[in-house]
Amino acid sequence: MSFDSDELRLFDEALAHLRAGFDGLPPADASVDYARLREALMAAAERMRDNFPYHHPLYVGQMLKPPHPVARLAYQLAMHVNPNNHALDGGRASSAMEKEAVADIARMVGWETHLGHLCGGGTVANFEALWVARELAPRKAVAASAQAHYTHARWSGVLSVPFVSIDVDAHGRMDVNALLRTLERGDVGTVVATLGTTAAGAVDPLPEILALAREYHARVHVDAAYGGYFALAGNLEPATRAAFDAMRDADSIVIDPHKHGLQPYGCGCVLYRDPSVGRFYRHDSPYTYFTSNELHLGEISLECSRPGASAVALWTTMRMLPLERGGEFARGLERGREAALELCVALRDDGRFAPLFPPELDIVVWVVRAQTASQASARAREAFDAAARRDLHLALATFPRTMAEPCGAVQEWDSSEVVCLRACVMKPEHREWIPEIVKRLCASL
């Protein structure tokens, strides 16, 4: 995705409009040594060339989705003011834009009433949700699947809360029977359901998890940092659709706009169904909360200073691409899923590869066929390196035998796990690039 001259002309027009709002002030422009500025900027451009082409469709490795041009432009526009969304006196317009954007995300999952805010990313957002859960259920454990993001175990340790790992099924989804056995112990206060694991894109069976958690009086936190926006997609399998439809019954939800929301890093969002949990955030800051009796976002977040530019970029993107089923934004998600399905079929048709299972969202994982698990791992690493030499950038991920064995790619299990190849086909243009991706992959083995 390029940053072309047409975009720059739009930016100049928007910047002139912004500056006109402050025309009544006396001039106070700081002098800039443009020769030194150019030297520093060109040095940065040179250093930034030492990167993988994250923006290009041939990069399918990690979850790196380029910000939409409107997000980049709006972020840069806001940086000319550099608002701070901790308190209204530091980010008056951007705080209002954040509240509106967060309310739209809440409506996407079915909540008209909520408490929520933006934060530095899914890691911080999950921390806040688990912290609130701890306050509501002191000394009770957090339970998450063995394929859940590692932050849940890490934050449980930080919060001095016991953590329980729940077994998964062959598709990487939480095993509800294993969850039941854990809940029967009576010491679990919060169950984390993942809607889109970062390793394989698996979606936990949220309706069943909710039913069990309610029976045993446990909260349910939904980690949808990666998958949350797929609530808008119209081409999900029925069980996956049911999981996203059930989000409205969860207690808290995390969604990352900087993953599928087309935003720059870092931009995460935490939502609570019950606004009264705001009482746990309550604190006083007499030198920042003095300008208004309205809610300051710093009063409902653990972070203090936060970039108002993130809120401006998100609000502007959602104005151009509303969060609505059947809309342009939703169609982009659907194209990514279509690309994943097409890639899965192409891999299955090639006798050298075996997908672990059909993708639920837009992540595809496959084993390189071999006699033994260790040989399959070695062949995956070789293909990974060879593909990179052909400018196709994949990812490697390790999965347990219980998840990899059903695909039949390995004859002898001399290891309890196997290294797989993994692709995140999350860019809307990936569907058109699948033939080229498959061509370069097949030439790499």
N, C-alpha and C positions, 0 to 999 in steps of 0.2 A: 504494500500500500504506500503510495507516494504522497509527498507533501508538495503539491504542484503550485504553479503561479496563480491559478484561479482561486485556490484556497487562500493564498497570501493576499490577493486583492479583497476577498471577502473579509479577511481579518483586518486589513487597513480600514475598511468601511466601518466595521464594528468598533474598532478602537477609537476612531474619530467620534463616533456616536457616544461612546463612554466618556471620552474626554470632555465633550460638550456639556455633560452633566456637572462639571466642576469649573465652568468658565468664569464664575464669579470670584474665584480665588486669585490672589496675586501670583505672578510667576514664581516658581520655586524649583525649576528643573536643575538637577545635579549635572555637573559637567562630566563627560565621559571621554576618555582617551580612546578613540575608535581604532587607532593602530594597535594598541595593546589589547583592546577587546577582540579585534580580529585574530590576533596571534593566539590568544587563549582559546577562542572558539574553534579555530581550525585545529588546534592541538587536541581539543576534545573530540572533534569529528574524526581525526586520525585514530585516536584511541578507541572510539566506538566502532571502528571497522573490525576490531578484534572481537567479533560476535558471531554466533550462528545467525542465519537469516530468519529470525523469529517471525518476521512479518510476511514471509513468502509461503505459498501453499506447499512447497517441498519441505517445509519444516512441520513435522507432525509429531515431534517428540513430547515436550512437556505442555502443560496447559497455558500456553502463551498466545492470547488472541489480541491482535492489534486493536488499539482504541479506534473508534470510529472517528473520521475527520472532524465531525462536529464536536466530539468530546475533546479532541486535542485543541481545537480552536477556542472553545469556551474556557478550557483550563488556562490556556495562555492569556486569554483576555482577562480572566479573574486575577491572574498573577500581577497585573499592572496595579491592582489595589492590594493584593495579598491579604485577603480577609482571614480572620481566625474565628472558627465557629465554636469556640468555647463559650463566649458570652456575646450578647447582642450588641454591645458597644464595640466589639471587635469584628463583627460579621453580621451586620443588620440584614442586608439583602440576601446574603448567602445562607444565613440561618433559616430564613423563611423558605428559601428554595430547597434546603435540606428537608425541612418538615414536610413540604409538599411532595418531594420525591419519595421519601420514606413512606408516606401515606399511600402513594400509588403502589409501591411494592407490597405493602400490607394488603391492599385491596386485591392485588394479584393472587394472594393466597387465601382470600376470602374474609379478611378482617377489616371491618369498618372502624372498630374501636381497638386501639393498640397503644403500646409504648415502644418507641424504637428510635434509633439514630444510626448514623454512619460512623465508621471507625477505620482503623488502619488496615483491616483485612479480616479474613475468616478466623485467623488465629486469635486475635484480640476479641472478636465477636463471640467466639466459642468460650473464651475465658470469662467474659462477662455473664454469659448464660449459665455456665457452671457455677460461677460465684453466687448468682442469685439463687440457683438451685440449692447450693450449700446452706445459704441463709434460711431457706424455707424448710430444709430437712437436714439439720445439723447431725454430723457424725454418721450419716447414711452414705452408702457407696454409690458411685457412678458406674453404670454398665454400658458397654459399647461393643460392637462386633470386632472380631479379630482383624477385619479389613477396614475398620474405621480409621480416620486420620490419627496419626500419632499424637496430635496435640491434646486429645482428650485424656490420655494417660499422663501426659506431661503436666497439664494443668491440674489434674486431680492431685498430683504430687505437690505442686505449688500450693494448692488449697488445703493440703493435709486431709484429703478425702480418699478413702479406699477406692480402688479401681478394679473392676471385674471385666475380663475379656470373654465375650460370648462367641462360641463356635459359629462358623458359617456353613452354608450348604455348598454344593458343587458349583454354584454360580456366584459365590462370594457374598450372598445375602445372609443377614442374621438368621440363625436357626431358631425358630420360635419355641421349639421343644427345649432347646438348651436354655433359652431365656426363661421359660417357665420354671425349670429346675432351679435356676438362680434366684428368681423372684420368690420362690417358696421358702427360701432361707429367711426372708423377712428383713434383710438389712440393706436393700437397695432403695435409694431415694429418687434416683433419676436414671432413666433409660435414654441413651442417645441413639436415635435412628438416623442412618445416613442415606440420603437420597442422592446417590451418585458418588460412589467411592472413588477416590482419586487414583487408585491403582487400576481398577477394571471398569469403573462406571456402573457398578452394581447398585441396585435400588432396594433397600430393605423393605420388607412387607409391613408398611406402616399401619394399615388397618388392624392387623393381628397384634402388632406390638402395642398399639393404643388400648385394645381390648384387655390384654394381659396386664398392662401397667395400671389401668384403672381398677382392675380387680384387686391388685395388690397395693393400691394407694401410692403409686410412684408417678413422678412427673415424667413427661416425655419432651425431650429436646430434639429438634430436627436439625441435623447438620446438612443443609442443602447449599453449602458454600459453592460447590461446583455445579450441582444439578438444578438448583432452585428455579431458574427461569424456564426450565422445561415444563413447568406448570402450564405454559402457554402453547406448547406444541400439540398439534393435532394428529400426530402419527405415532403415538406410543402404543405398546402392547397393553392389553386390558389390565393386567396386574400392575404394571408400571403406572398406568393412568390412575388406577385406584389409589396408589400410594401418594401421588401428588394431590389428588382430590382430598385426601385425608389430612393434609397439612393444616387445614383450618381448625382441626381438633387438637393440635399439639399445644404445649404450653409456651414454647419459645422456638424460634426459627432463626437460622443464620443463612444469609444469601450473600454472595460476593459479586457486586457489580463489576469488579475488575477481572472476572473470569468471563462469563457469557454476557455480561451487561455492557460490553464494549467500552469500558472505562480504563483510564490509566491506573497504575498502582499508586498508593494503596487505597482501596475503596471497598470496605466490607459493610455489612448491615446486620444488626441484631434487632429482633422483634420479639415482643412479649404480648401474649393475648390479654393478660390482666394488667392494666395500667397501674394498679396499686403497687406493683413491685418497685415502682419508682421510689418508694420510701427507703429502700436500701441504699440508694445513691445519695440521699439527702445530705447536704453539707452547706456551709456558708462560705462565701468569698466576697467580703464587703468591698474590695477594690475592683471587682469585675462585674458584679451583679447589681450595680447601682443605677443603671440607666433605665430600667423597665421592670414593671411588675409581671411581665409576661415570662413564660418559661424560657430560661436560658438552657441551651443544649448541654452545657457543662454540668447542669444539675441532674442530668439523667445519663451520664457517661462516666466511665472510669478515667478515660484519657482527658487531659486538660486541653492544651492547645491542639487544635486540629485544623487541617487545611480547608478553608472555605472553598478553595478552587475545586476540590473534589465534588462538593455539592453542586457547584455551578455547572461543572461538566456533566454530571449525572442528570440534573434537571433539564439542561439544554438537549441532551440526547433523547430523553424521554418526551420532550416536547416535539421533536422531529420524528421519533419512532415510539409511539405510545405502546404501553404494555397491554396489548389486546390480542385475543385469539384471532387468528386469521390475518393479522396485520403484517406489515413488512418485517418487523422485528421477529415475530413468531415464525415467519416463513424462513428466516435465516437459520433459526434453530432446527427447523424441520429439514432443511437442506443438509445440515451437518449430520443429522441422524441418517438421512438417505445415503450420504456418502459412506458412513460407517457400515451400513448394511451392504452396499455394493462392494466395499473392500472385503468384508467378511466372505461374501460369495466368491470373489476372485481368489482369495486365499484357499478356500475350501476346494476350488476347482484345480488348484495347483497341488500336485501330490506331495510336494515337499513341506507344506505348511498345514497346520491344524489349529483353527481358532478354538480358544477355550470354550466359548459359547457365543451365541448371537448377541450383539451389543444391545443394551437397554437404552443407551443414550448415544454418545458419539465417540466412545473409546473402544478400540479393537485390540484384543490381546491374542497372540498366537504362539504356538510351540513350533520349533523347527524339528521335523521328524528325525528320529535317530534310534539306534538300538537301545542305548542307555540314557538315563536322565543327565548324567554328566556330559555325554556326547552332545545331547540336545542343547545343553547350556553353552557348551563350547561353540557349537555351530551358530547359535543365536548371537554370541559376541562377535564371531567372524562376520556374520551378515551385517550386524550393526556397523562395524568399521568399514566394510566394503560399501555399504549404502552411503555412508557419509562421504566417501571418496567420489561418489556420483551425485553429490549435493542433495541426497535424500536423508533427512535427519529424523531418525526414529528414537525410541527410548527403550531401555531395558528394565524389566521388572521381574522380581522373583515371586513365585507362587508355590504354595504347598502342594504336595502330591494329591491331596483330597480334591483340589480344584482342577488340577491338570490331568489327572489320570483318565477321567471319563472321555476325553477327546481322542484317546487311543494313539497318540503320537509317539509314545515311549513304550518300548517292549520290556525293558528290564529297569526296575527302579533301584539303582545303586545309591540314591540320595533321597532325602525326604522332601526335596523341593527342586524346582527347575527354573532356570532363567528363560524368560520369554521376551519376545519382541512386542512392542506396544506402540500404538499410534493414536493421537488425539486429533481427529479430523473435525475440528471445531470452527474452522473458518468457513463462512458461507460459500466461498468459491471452491472449496475442496471437492465438491461433487464432480465438477468438471475436470478436476485434476486426478481423479482416481486412476484412469488408464495410465497416465504418466507415472504415477506413484508405483503402481503394480509393475510396470515395465522396468523401472529402475531397481525395485526390490528383487524381481526375478533374476536380473542380471548380476545381483550381488551375492548369489549363492551357487 
